[in-house]
Amino acid sequence: MNKTSPVSRSGRFAGGPAADVAQFTESIAFDRRLWRQDLAGSAAHAKMLRRAGFLTRRELQAILRGLAAIGREIAAGKFRWQPELEDVHMNIEAALTRRAPAGAKLHTGRSRNDQVALDMRLWLREQIVKLAGELRLLQRALVRLAQRERAVVIPGYTHLQRAQPVYLAHHLLAYVEMLERDAERMQECLGRVCVCPLGSGALAGSTLPLDRELVAKLLGFVDARGRPRLTQNSMDAVSDRDFVVEFCGHAALLGAHLSRLAEDLILWSSSEFGFVRIADAFTTGSSLMPQKKNPDVAELIRGKSGRLIGNLVALLTLLKGLPMTYNRDLQEDKERLFDTADTVRAVVRLCAAMLDHTQANRKACQAAASDPALLATDLADYLVRKGLPFRQAHHAVGALVALAERLGKPLDRLSLAELRSVEKRFGADALKVFDLKRALARRQITGAPGTREVARQLARWKKIFG
């Protein structure tokens, strides 16, 4: 049996855990990341204990000085973490008690169960705020690229087959819309994160007159009117990890969105498409083939979406069979949360930087967008204007496509006689449909990839970004 500090073992036990048990159960290797939040929560709790009469003014001052000194040591890399003390909470409390004997009173009315729930909420609140700013930077990068290449037209695709012409800017703005929904979801999640659980104790609150409202206010867990936001059930408060799952779920969806964007860039940068060029700084070469320029950053962005999804599934699996209330299984939530936050923020930042160093290959885009088959639907719309029901118009243009293939002609090179051999409503003006510039100008409804509408959407986003 190993000898363990009395801080981490209660009087219930005659000795400490075996060495392999201690190693298996310790969490300090990863939960030390919560040290700032643990110090902040402890300072607020100490101020509340002073207000409630459990600390003298001198004791409070000693505790606050000790917590501040510990913070400086940790920030400077001079703090000695002790694995035998299990976690960040016990390490800080033991160090504080050595500095200030009054530190032994700090755990009054508090459990590691509500303490860790608080620390995680404080930590995640900070991460979401930072991610929100990074999402905005990514959206701005997309809009900048769209603005730079606003005249570029490419084929839009369904089933990865050429479908209809769109401005590259329109395609990029689709991701701006996706990211806006991601940002909204994160903001909603933030509201559910910002609820104070401290005062819930191990699971049943406390018989002591704790001022939970004061702690919530000190830690910024307040609504728009400055009113404290508190958990309302002590059992739920210490076992709730919904906010962790929700964040990881939103992050996984964000990762899926960026994976789709990365896939577009990977395809577009290939020799087969050649629509974009990604700067050398965001690509790599081959150890064997000297001609290669691989879109590794985009591929890793795509790959890391699987990691985000995996973390979400791990958390849901972790929680699905737990009885009320706190169970040690919950120790496993932190690495999944930390990894998700680190990964999604890195992906967002790198994606924004890559986009700022990406440009369109306008010649290749123009060649692809000039495919007259992209305007086959416009030709059907021409017949609709002539009074033909759309299903019949669709069938007629399909027959024209088949005719053009048999004759070895592009669709826009069919003669009027050939057009009328399929449908008599075709007039001499029918082939004007294949003027790409006019075709894009005709797409004027809200949300369409028309010339004026894309310009309006670019202006809208620039206004939103200020």
N, C-alpha and C positions, 0 to 999 in steps of 0.2 A: 504494500500500500504506500502511496506517496503522501507526503505531508502537504496539506493544503492550507492556505490562509484561512483563519476563522471567519473572515469576511464572507467567504463564498460557501461555507458549510454551516448549517444550523446546529443547535445543541442536540438535535435529534440523532445525529450520527456520531459513532464512536471514533471513526477515522475517515480519511479521505478516500476518494475513488482510486481504483487501480490505475496504473500509468496509462495502459491502453484505453481504458474507459475515459480517462481525462482527455486524452488526445482525440478520441472519437467524438466526444461531446462538445469540445471547445468550439467557439464561434469567433474568437477574437481575430482569427486570421482574415476574416472578411467584415465583421461588423464594426471593426475599428473605424470604418469609414463614417460611422455615425457620431464621431466624437464631438463635432461642433454642435450637433443637435442635442446630444446628451448634456453637454455643458449648459446650453441655453435652457433646456428643460429643467435642469437642476437649479439654475439660478432663479428661474421663475418660481419653482416650488419652494426654494428657501425663502424668497420674499413673502410668499403666502404664509409659510410657517411662522415667520416673524409677525405678520399681521394677526395670525391666530393665537399668538402668545406662546408658541412652542420654542422659539429662539429669542435670545436677547439681541439687542442691537449690536453688541460687540461680537456675538457669535455669528450673526448674519454677515457682518463685515469681514470676519475671518474666513467664512465659507466663500464669499464672493471673491476675496483676494486669492484664496487657494484655487478656485476654479479658473480664474484668469491666468494664474501662473501655470497651471496644468495646460491650458490652451496654448500658451506661448511655447511651452516645451514640446508639445505635440507638433505644432506648426514648424518648429525649428528642427524636428527630427531627433530630439534629445530625450523624449519620453521612453521609458523602458516598459514595454508591454509584457505582461506576465501571463503566458498561456494557462498556467494553473489557476488563474482567477476567472477563467472561462470566457468572459465577454467584456465588451467595452464598458458596460455599466459598473461591473465590479472592479475593473482596473482603475477607473476614474475615482470611484468611491474610496478604494483602498489608498490611493495616492493622496486624496483629499484628507482623509482621516489622519494620515501620517503628518500632514502639514498643519492641520487644524483639528484638534480633538472634537470640536463641535460638529465636524463632518459626520460623526457617528449618528447624529440626530437627523441627518438629511433624508434618511429613508422613512421617516415618520409619515404614515399615511400613504405610502407609495409601495408598489410592487414592481418587480422587473417586467411583469406582464403589461401593466399600463404604461410603464416607462418606455419599453421598446415600441409599443404601438404609437406613442407620441413621437419618438425619435424618427420612426419611419415616415410618419405624416409630415414632419418638419422637413426631412430630407427630400421627400418626393415633391413637396410644394416647391422647393427651390429648383428641382430638376425640371418640373413642368414649366415654370416661368422662363428658365433658360432655353428650353426647347421651343417655346412659343416664339422667342426672338429669333432663333435659328431657322424656324419654319418661315418666318417673314423674309429672312435673307434669301432663302431658297426660292420663294415665290418671286422675289425681286430679280433674282438671277434668271429665272425663266422668262419673266417679262422683258428683261434687258435683251436676252437672246432673241425673243420674238420681235422686239422693236428693231434690232439690228438687221434681222432677216425678213422684215415685214413684207417685202415684195416677192419673196420666194414662194413658189407653188409646188406642191408635191402631190402624188397620188394618196388619197385616203384608202385604207384597206379594211376589208372584212374577210375573215377566214385567211388572212395573209395573202389575199388576192387583190389586185388593183380594183378599186370600186369607183370613186368619184374624186374630182380634184378638190383640194383644200389648200389654204395658205398654211405654210409651216407654222406661222404664228398661231393660227387657230388650233393646230395640233398641240402646241406647247401650252397654250392657255387652258386646254382641257386638264392638264396636270395642275395648273394654278387653282382651278376649281376644286379638284380632288383635295389638294393640300389645305384649302380653305375649310373644307368639311373636317379634315383632320384637326385643324387648329380649333374649330368649334367644339369638337368632341373633347379635346384636351382641356379646354376652358371649362366645360361642364364637369369633367372629372375633377378639376382643381377645386370646384365648389364642394365636392363630396370628400376630398382630401382634407379640406380646411375645417375640421371638426375636432375639438380637443377631447381626448380620452382620459387625460390624467385625472386622478381622483376615483377611478374605477377600481383601484387596488388589484388584488389577484383575480377577483371575479365578483366580489360582493361589496365594493365600496369601502367605507370606513366609518367607524363609530365616532371618529374625531370630527370637529367642526371645520372641515376643509372648505376653503373658498374657491371652488372650481372656476367661478366666473372671473375672478381676479387673474388666475393663471392663464385662462384663455385670452384675456385681454392683453396680458403681458407678452404672450407669444404670437399675437396677431391673428388669433382664430376668432374673427369677428365678421359680422355681415356688413352690408353697405352702410348701415346706420351706426356701426360701431358696437352693436350688441354681441355679446359672447355667443359662440356656437359650440355647444357641448353635446357629447354623446348622451343618449337618454336611457341606455340600458347597460349596466356595468358588465353583464355577461357577454353581450354582443360587442362591447367596446374592446375587450381584451382579445377576443377571438376573431374579430372582423378583419378580413384581408380583401374585402371586395374592392377597396380603392386600389390595391396593388394589382389585382386581376384586371380591373377596368383599365388602368394605365397600360398594362402589358397588352391587353386586347387592342386598345387604340394604337399602340406602338406597332403591333403586328400588322394591322390594317395599313398604317402609314408605310411600313416596310414593304407591304405588297404593292402599294401604289408606286413606290420608288423602284421596286423591282421591275414593274411594267415600263417605267420610264427608261430604266437601264437597258431593258431588252430592246426597246426602240433604238436607243443610241448604238447598241451593239450591232443590230441589224443595219442601221443606216451607215455605220462606219465600215461595213464590210465591202469588199470589192464588188460584190454582186449588186449592192445598192449604191454605195458611194455618195450618199446624200450629205454626210457631215464629215468633218475632220476634227478629231479630238487632239488637243495639244500633246506633245511628247511627254510632258511632265505627268500626264495622267494615263500613260500607256507604258507597256514594257516590250522588250524584244524577246526573241527565242534563243535558247542556249545552243540550238543546232542550226536553225534556219535564219540566215542573216537578213532576209527581206521582211521578216515579220514585224508587225506593229500591233500588239494585242491590247484590247480595251480592258485591261485588268481591273481598273478602279470600278468601271461599270459592272464588270462581272462579279466583283466582290460585293457591290451594292445589291446586286440580284441575289447572290448567295446568302448574304446575311439576313435576308427576309426569312429564310428557313430557320435560322437561329432564334429570331424573334417569335416565330410561331411555336417553336419548340419550347421556349420559356413559358409561353402562355399555357400550353398543354400540360407542362410539368406542374404549374401552379394549380390548375383546375384539378388535376389528378391528386395532388397533395391535399387539397381541401375537401374533396368529395365525401370522404368517409369519417371526418373528424367529429367526435362528440363535443358538446359544449364542455368546457370553454377553451382555456389555453391548453395546448398539447405541445410537446417538444418538437413534434413534426414541423411546427411553424418556423422553427429555426431555419428550415430549408428554403423559406421564401426569399431571403435576402439576396442570395447569390443570383437567383433568377431575376429579381427586380433590378439589382445593380447592373447585371449584364445587359438587360434590356435597355435601361437608361443610357448606359455607355454606348451600346451599339447603335441605337436609333439616333442618338445625337451625333455620333461620328458619321453615320451614313448621310444625314441631312447636311452636315457641314461640307463633307467631301463632294457630295453631289452638286452643291451650289458652286464650289470652286471649279469643278470640272466644267459646268455649263458656262462659266465665265471665260473658259478657255476652249470653247467649241465654236466652230463656224460652219456655215452651210457651204457645200460644193454646188454653187448655183448652176453651173453648166449641167451637171448630172441631174439635178432636180428638174431643170427645165426640160431636159430630154425625156424624163419619165413622165412629167406632167403633160407633155404634148401628145401622149397616146390618145387618139380620138375615141377609143373605146370607153374612156372615162366619162364621156358625155353622152353615152347611150341613153341614160335615164332622161337627160335633157331633150333628146330626140323624141322620147315617149311623151314628155310633157308638151312638146310641140303639137303632137297629135291630139292630146287632151284639149288644148286650146282650140283645135279645129273641131271639137265636138265628139271625139271618139272616146268611149269609156276607157278608163286606164287599163283594165285587164286586156282589152283588145289592143290598145296601144303598145302595151308591154309585149304581147305576143308578136305584133308586127315588127317591132324593133329587134326582137330575138331572131325573127326570120331574116331580117336584114344582116344581122351579125353573121348568121350562118352563110348567107349569100356572099358576103364580103370574104369570108374564109375560103369558100369554094373558088372564088375568082382571084384569090391572092391579092386583094386590095385592102387598104385601110378603110375603115368605115366612112371617113369623110371624103373618100375619093370615088364613092359610088355616083353614078350619073343620076340625073333626075328621072330618066326612064327606068333605071334599075330600082330607084326608090319607089316609083309609082307602080312597078310590077308587083310590089308587095301590098301597098296601100295607096289608093287613089287620092287621099287627102293631102299627100305631100305636094308642096308647091315649090316654086323656084327659090323661095327664101329658106327652105329647110336646112340647107347646108350652112347657113349663118350660125346655126346652133353650135357649130364646132369652133367658133371664135372663143378661145379660152378666157380672154379678158372680159368679154361681154358675158360669158357664162357665169363668171364669178360675180360680176356686178349685179346680175339678176337675183342673186341669193340675198334677199334683203330682210327676211324675217328675223326676229330676235333669236340669237343663238346660232345662226347659220354662218358658214364660212365665207360670207360675201365681203367684198372689198370695203364697203362702208361700215358694215357690222363689225368686222375684225378691228378696224380703226377705232370704232366706238368702244369696243371691249378693252383694247389697249389703253385708251384714255381713261376708262373707268378704273382699271386696276392701278394706273399711275396716280389717279386721284385718291384712291383708297390708301395707297402707300404714302401719300403726302409728298 
